[in-house]
């Protein structure tokens, strides 16, 4: 019996090689993830935990203070201004989140139907989205100015839009929709483009048309995109600050005071850092509850 010139390797060697390769891949993946984890912990996780800790103190703007337990939260629940800010925030969400979503859907369907004017419509509604908030608010301050504004000049109205207790919040909501609806249009166009034309053709052969096609085909297939847009809108409008601050500063008579602006006043103007931190925690919890509810509803719809 002849001895092979190249004896086969020991059965243990391939296993050891695979283990070493797996360890190397794990180490490489960890090294790639470490920068993100470090930045996430430094700029998101640590500030979140720090705000949570400050909410139980009487800290000032510098972040130093004594432990007071839940006193800030007790004050928050007993403070009428907090409930005013919360009510205004919820009203602003009602005025913007659902209308912004429906307008975005309608315009997206219009864009796909009017193919020759597609680029014109997209440009008209998406260009405002890339403008900074300072430009948007300055422009609408001029357009809706009670004395020299273009809108009042054309319509003959005498309403002081951003100073009127009734119209101030709806006016800011209108500006917000005009500014942000272009992003929703793009998302809806992407969702509508993913629906196979063959489904519509098969439904048309069965006699379906018009609203029947929309409710039976378009809406069910578009619900994941719609759910995502609603979630993004709810989160964004809960955190509304820039437009309110630049257009009304919470007035008149706190009719446009929202949670984030209230926290800004308490933290940076009154130097009640602990109380402002408690407001931030409440806002974070509210956004978390809304997001969880929206995701749960989306999963149930898919099931």
Secondary structure, DSSP 8 states (H G I E B T S, - for coil): ----SS----HHHHHHHHHHHHHHHHHHHHHHHHHHHHHHIIIIIHHHHHHHHHTTB---TTS---B-TTHHHHHHHH-HHHHHHHHHHHHHHHHHHHHHHHHHHHHHHHHHH-GGGHHHHHHHHHGGGGS-HHHHHHHHHHHT-TTT-HHHHHH-----TTT-TTTHHHHHHHHHHHHHHHHHHHHHHHHHHTS-HHHHHHHHHTT--THHHIIIIIHHHHHHHHHHHHHHHHHHHHT--HHHHHHTTT-STTTT--HHHHHHIIIIIS--HHHHHHHHHHHHHHHHHHHHHHHHHHHHHH-
